[in-house]
Amino acid sequence: MEESDNGYSTGLLNRGPERDLWVQVPPPPLMKLATICFCLKDDKILLAMKKRGFGVGKWNGYGGKIEDDESIKAGAARELEEESSLRVKEEDLFQVAIINFYFGDVFVFECHVFVTYIWNGEPIETEEMRPQWFSQSVLPFSEMWVGDKHYLPLILNGKKIKADCYFNSDGNLLKKFLWDETEFV
């Protein structure tokens, strides 16, 4: 492989016995930083049904991509408010996990997971999410990302983790889940 002037790698593909074809191969996707925030009250957890976009039809916490000009906690607070109308102070967000997600062995994003016990407002349905409270002991794992049943019980039981979650290319099958306990400042 060689690198061209535009930063793309080029590779040689053999197309029959007498001709070679050079193609440009785009670089791997840029790492995306993302967040998920779970609101906890008594023995309940607030989940939201994703109504559009990535993860549609799945229950999840609130979150999304971090913007270039914001901290991870600021992004988590912004996403929570945009998707639910709940307002949370950054100091009331407690980091419980960093999870690297892979789809078909391709690294897609690093997700910073937070829980909060204090917020202002009541969750509302938005264009993107429909909120619902669930008992922490009876979660709808069959309607969630397949990796959630591996990491969510850990963090709900007080563990702080760093994990790697390997899905097949469409995200419907968990190939491997690796985790270690850690501490966050």
N, C-alpha and C positions, 0 to 999 in steps of 0.2 A: 504494500500500500504506500502511496505517496500522498503528500498534501499539496493541493493546488493553491494558487494565489488567493482564492476567495475563502480559504479556511476549510473547504470540504476535502474529505479523503477521497481519493480515486482508487478504483480497483480494476484489475484486469479480469474480464470474464471471457472465457473461450466459447465462441459460437461456431462450432463446426471445425473441421480440420484445417481450413485455410484462412479463417478470419478471426480477428480479435476485436472486442468491443470494449472501449473505456467508458465507464459510467461514473457519474458523480453520486456519491453516497452522502446524504445529509448527516450532520452531526447528531449525536444522541440528544434526546430532549433535555432541556435545561432543568435542573432540579427546581422543584416548586416547594416552597415553604407553605405549610397549611396548619390550621388549628381545628380542634374539636373541643367544644365546651359542654359539659354536662352540669345541669342545675340539679342539686340534691336538696330534698326537704323531707325530714323525718326518714321513713323507709322508702320514699318515692324518688324516682328519677324522671326528669323531663326529657322525652325523646320527641323527634319531629319526623313526620313522613315527608320525604323529599318528593316534590310535585313536578319538578322539571330538572333538566340538566344531568350532570354526573351523579349517579346514585339514585335516579328516579325510582320510586316504588319501594324504597327501603327506609326503615326507621333508623335514625342516627341522632347524634348530638348536633348542636349548632356549630357551624364553622365554615371555613373556606380558606382561600389563598390570602397570604400576607401581601400587602402592597409595598412597593419599593421604599416609601418614605415613613414606614411605621414599624414600631417594635412588634415582637411576636404577641405580647400581652395586649397591646393596643389593637392589633388585628383581631385577636380573639374577642375582645370587648365589642369592637365595631361589628363583626360578623353576628354576634349574639343579638345586638340591637337591630341590625338590618333584617334578620330572619325571624325575630320573635317580638320585637319592641321592648325586650327586657334590657335595662341599663345596669351595668356592673362596673364597679371601680376596679382598676387594674390590681390594686392591693388585695382585692377579694377573690382573685383568680389564683388557684393553687395548682401548680403543674404536677401532674401525676405520671406522665409518660411522654416519651418520644418514640414514635413508631415510623420506621421506614417501610414504605409500601412498594412492592414490586409486582408488575403485571407481566406474565410471560418472561420472567427473569430480567426484565428491564426496570431499572429504578425509575419510579414515577414521582414520588414526593415524600418529604419528611414532614410528619404530622406531630405537632405539639399538642398534647391532650391536657385539658384543665378541668377542674371541678370548681364549683362555687356554691356557697350556702347562703349568700347575701346578694340580693339584686333589688332593683326598683321596678315596679310595674307588674302587669299580668301578661302571660304569653298570649299572643294573638296569631291567628292564621294569616300568613302572607302569601304572596304569589308563588313563593318558593317552598314554603314549609307549613305543615299542619301539626300543631303541638298536641301532645297527649302525655299525661302522667301515668307511669307504670310502677308497680311494686318492684323493688329491686330483686325480689326473689322470684318473680315471674316475668321475665323479659321476653319479647317477641323475636327470639333469635332466628326463627325460620324466615322472618321478614327483614333481616338485617344483613349486613355484609358478613360473609362466613367467618372472617377473622375476629369479629366482635365477641363471639362466644369464648374466645381464648383470652383476650386481654381485658374485657370489661369486668368480669368477675374478679380478676386480680386487683384492679384499681378500686373497685367497690369494697374490697376487703382490706384496703389500706396500703397495698403495695405501690411502690413507685418503680417504674420499669423503663428500660430501653429495649425495644423489640424490632425484629424484622419479620414482616408478614409477606409471604410469597404466594401470590395467586396465579392461576392460569391466566391466559391472555385476556379473557373476558370478565374475570373477577368472580366467577361463580364457584370456583373450587379453590380451596386453600391447599397449597402444595406443602408448605412448611411454615411453622411459627417458632421463632427462637426469641428468648427473652432472658434478661438478667435484671436483678434488682439494682436500683441506683438511688441516688439522692439528688434533689434539685435545690438550688439556693433560693 
